[in-house]
Amino acid sequence: MVSQLTKKDAYSAFEYALKAPETQRQWPRRLDVFLTFLQLEGQDVKERTNKLYDLIQLEGPEWLQSHLIDFIYFQKNLLMIFEVKTM
């Protein structure tokens, strides 16, 4: 079922994969933060997620991996800046 969903609607596949209530509560916001980092435009998270899926299909999984690593470094640097300010 998930493979059929990803071809039609990547966000629905994402929601379908979230099983635990706490995960369902937290991960849509986390996905939105990542999509904002990628500067993907759209009316809502669902549209932006579907654009991400299309980009991955066009650019390949290496593109996604590279941007995930960039995002992790970005978040890590934000955390370090925050820690320095609170000292």
C-alpha positions in Angstrom: 0.0 0.0 0.0 2.8 2.5 0.8 4.4 2.1 -2.6 1.1 2.9 -4.2 0.7 6.0 -2.0 4.2 7.3 -2.7 3.5 7.5 -6.4 0.3 9.4 -5.8 0.8 11.4 -2.6 4.1 11.3 -0.7 2.7 13.0 2.3 0.0 10.4 2.7 2.7 7.7 2.7 4.6 9.7 5.3 1.5 9.9 7.6 0.7 6.2 7.0 4.2 5.3 8.3 3.7 7.1 11.6 2.2 4.6 14.0 2.7 5.9 17.5 0.5 8.8 18.6 3.5 10.8 19.9 5.3 10.2 16.6 2.2 11.4 14.7 2.2 14.5 16.9 5.9 15.4 16.5 7.0 14.4 13.0 4.8 16.6 10.8 6.3 19.7 12.4 9.8 18.2 12.0 9.2 17.5 8.4 8.0 21.1 7.9 11.3 22.4 9.4 13.2 20.3 6.9 11.1 21.5 4.0 11.6 25.1 5.1 15.4 24.5 5.2 15.2 23.2 1.6 13.2 26.3 0.7 10.5 24.3 -1.0 7.5 26.4 -1.8 3.9 25.3 -1.6 0.6 26.1 0.0 1.0 23.5 2.8 3.2 20.7 4.1 1.5 18.2 1.9 2.2 20.1 -1.3 5.8 20.7 -0.3 6.3 17.1 0.6 5.1 16.0 -2.8 7.5 18.5 -4.4 10.3 16.9 -2.3 9.3 13.5 -3.6 9.4 14.8 -7.2 12.8 16.4 -6.6 14.2 13.1 -5.2 12.9 11.3 -8.3 14.6 13.9 -10.5 17.9 14.3 -8.7 18.3 10.9 -7.1 18.8 9.7 -3.5 22.3 11.2 -3.3 20.7 14.6 -3.6 18.5 13.9 -0.6 21.4 12.4 1.4 23.5 15.5 0.7 20.7 17.9 1.9 20.0 15.8 5.0 23.6 16.0 6.0 23.6 19.8 5.4 20.4 20.0 7.5 22.0 18.1 10.3 25.0 20.3 10.3 22.8 23.4 10.3 20.8 22.1 13.3 24.0 21.2 15.1 25.4 24.7 14.6 22.2 26.2 15.9 22.4 24.1 19.0 26.0 25.2 19.6 25.1 28.9 19.1 22.2 28.5 21.6 24.5 26.8 24.1 27.1 29.6 23.9 24.4 32.2 24.4 23.1 30.5 27.5 26.5 30.3 29.2 
